[in-house]
Amino acid sequence: MHFDTLALQATHQPDPATGAVIPPIYLSTTFARNEAYDLSGPYLYSRANNPNREALEKALAALDGGAVAMAFGSGQAAAMTLFQALRPGDHVVIAADAYYGTPALLEQVFHPWGLTYTKVDMTDLADVRRAIHENTRVVWTETPSNPMLRITDLQAVADLAHSVGAICVCDNTWATPVLQQPLSLGCDVVMHSTTKYLSGHSDVLGGALVFRQDDELAQRVRLLQSLSGAVPAPFDCWLVMRGIKTLAVRIRAQTETAGQVARFLQTHPQVEAVHYPGLESHPSFVLASRQMQSPGAMLSVQIKGGAPEALLFAGRLTLFARATSLGGVESLIEHRASVEGPNTATPVNLLRVSIGLEYAQDLIADLAQALDSLA
Ligand SMILES: *Cc1c(COP(=O)(O)O)cnc(C)c1O
């Protein structure tokens, strides 16, 4: 089945009670028992299970080809719960350019609690190999990476992780299951911030973990999710379900525009560099072409000059919202160095762009006028 069909099939779960094609939102926190004290279904209390969450989890597992999925209240709650399933003394290897919140969890929450971790350049397999030890339990990848769009060879890193019995996790938020299927490349767990492309409209926070097997780790994560209550609200689950229905068509249109924008930027005299895995100039163009269905709708651009020029350029755009986050239908632009503060490794002249569903030539004209104004 093509992914387009799969996404619709996976989210098509009519309400068994009424036949409603789009199931209602079950706001009830609790589920009643009959005279014999039996529950009428698998639901008892919404922290443990809820019909909308269960429907979303089934869909998420299907999209990534996993055995089982768990939905969380945010991407960070998903990452947090996976680390909580480890034990003090365990070691994590993480991409140095992972989403800033993931190493922040390790540093500020789990290091005091007894986890150790090593940051590596995931594109350098020798560096990954050096960092992996006997007590390494998790190798955490994210590809394409933020904000330099570096590409990790998932199959190779998963093989290295497995050589010591560790699991390989892929934060697949940027690629989405439309563009990249980490479980089929050897990864064991996929993590998503569903806040981004899966919901797609910048109006809901959510996260997910998808497991290749319903193994001991998956069951421990399920237990922690239920005990800690790091769960999404029923309405949020319903919104993510709705987003998934249009995911493939959104990604396709946004990717098409991103390619045109990247090629335009690359030729402009005020541009120093464009980072986009769909450009042949990208250092991992070949790997990206092999590993991803298409290069996606995220790119970053370095403006000639420094932070003042980059900020001036961003300030003169009229069609791009100057905001953090990504994956919505409206184009966003962000100066990452401002967000990350003085110790950032991100070049100060870099802007990260999330391409939305606007017409490509309108976005290009807007970028052109803002760039031309710098000359
Ligand atoms: C946004 C994001 C996260 C965190 O997700 P939240 O839903 O904001 O908690 C993690 N990883 C990546 C790649 C992200 O873009």
The ligand as a Tripos MOL2 file, in Angstrom:
@<TRIPOS>MOLECULE
LIG
   15    15     1     0     0
SMALL
NO_CHARGES

@<TRIPOS>ATOM
      1 C1         10.1260   20.5100   18.5350 C.3       1 LIG1
      2 C2         11.0700   19.3760   18.5570 C.ar      1 LIG1
      3 C3         11.2090   18.5610   19.6980 C.ar      1 LIG1
      4 C4         10.4650   18.8270   20.9850 C.3       1 LIG1
      5 O1          9.1080   18.6430   20.8410 O.3       1 LIG1
      6 P1          7.9840   19.4420   21.6870 P.3       1 LIG1
      7 O2          6.7200   18.9260   21.1010 O.co2     1 LIG1
      8 O3          8.2240   20.8980   21.5050 O.co2     1 LIG1
      9 O4          8.1740   19.0300   23.1180 O.co2     1 LIG1
     10 C5         12.0870   17.5040   19.6210 C.ar      1 LIG1
     11 N1         12.8050   17.2470   18.5130 N.ar      1 LIG1
     12 C6         12.7000   18.0100   17.4050 C.ar      1 LIG1
     13 C7         13.5320   17.6850   16.2070 C.3       1 LIG1
     14 C8         11.8420   19.1020   17.3950 C.ar      1 LIG1
     15 O5         11.7640   19.8540   16.2850 O.3       1 LIG1
@<TRIPOS>BOND
     1     1     2 1
     2     2     3 ar
     3     2    14 ar
     4     3     4 1
     5     3    10 ar
     6     4     5 1
     7     5     6 1
     8     6     7 2
     9     6     8 1
    10     6     9 1
    11    10    11 ar
    12    11    12 ar
    13    12    13 1
    14    12    14 ar
    15    14    15 1
@<TRIPOS>SUBSTRUCTURE
     1 LIG1         1 GROUP 0 **** ****
